[in-house]
Amino acid sequence: MGTAIGRVPVPSPVLTASGCSGFGRELEPFVDLAALGAVVTKSVQLRPRSGRPTPRMAETPSGMLNSIGLQGPGIDGLLAEDLPWLAQRGARAFVSIAGTRVEDFAELATRLRGVPGVLGIEVNISCPNVESRGEVFACDPVAARDVVAAVRAAADPAQPVYAKLSPDVTDIVTIARSVADAGADGLSMINTLLGLVIDPDTMRPVLGGVTGGLSGPAIRPVALRCVWQVHQALPDVPILGMGGIRSGLDALQFVLAGASAVSIGTAVFNDPSAPARIHAELAAALAARGFGSLADAVGHAHRPVDA
């Protein structure tokens, strides 16, 4: 069940997903954090951020919308409190970073160089680019490339850099190829889909921020399609798959589509032990299908029909 994030070996292909488990503290009573592939942190920015107005969450059929707004302690708080806490427990931290300018991302990567316990960096490019009238970096191959190139140049060479891609694009392969060419060691796929819910009683949007990110089982077919397309086009680029994974069989689908690791997000809201449970279920599912290792199953669904 061992795999790698970039070139760094990890004992499990199951990680948390950014934004769903905070900085790991909430999961500690239920999961051995050191046994996970990594704890993917909430996206951190240069300065503390209070987030968007309430209400911030809304249930939807087979999923939920969130409009948290990247609330967090900023890089100083992360370095002073959260990363030392994770390191003391032997957990690997895969730090998600976010910003509104290319320079923000580069500075964050610089601040994370050589920090104990930091496995690597997940670059959340699904953020507005203030220098391009608020267009999301992940929706423009040039903007996405510029961010990833800046992070890769600033980051510790030993720390893998993954770009987190948005499904809200016409051709996700174009974005994937752009960030891979810019030096991304891997891809995190996918981020949430932009959605909206209106309350029929108030006749107003439910979320204080109007729109929010849709996650949960409802997005799994979209996430699988994205992983499939990118692995087919770029088979040598490692993929961290995510999007509505609730069971080992769900995770297996992502592995067969081309992911070499998976992140568990929305599932932890009703089952905080989900990452450990899904690891065990995935191991059993692989063994039941005759796979000697996780690596043997990665991309297996792409084999020729007569194979």
Secondary structure, 3 states (H helix, E strand, C coil): CCEEECCEEECCCEEECCCCCCCCHHHCCCCCHHHCCEEECCCECCCCECCCCCCCEEEECCEEEECCCCCECHHHHHHHHHHHHHHHCCCCEEEEECCCCHHHHHHHHHHCCCCCCEEEEEEECCCEEHHHCCEEHHHCHHHHHHHHHHHHHHCCCCCCEEEECCCCCCCHHHHHHHHHHCCCCEEEECCCEEEECEECCCCEECCCCCEEEEECHHHHHHHHHHHHHHHHHCCCCCEEECCCCCCHHHHHHHHHHCCCEEEECHHHHCCCCHHHHHHHHHHHHHHHCCCCCHHHHCCHHHCCCCC
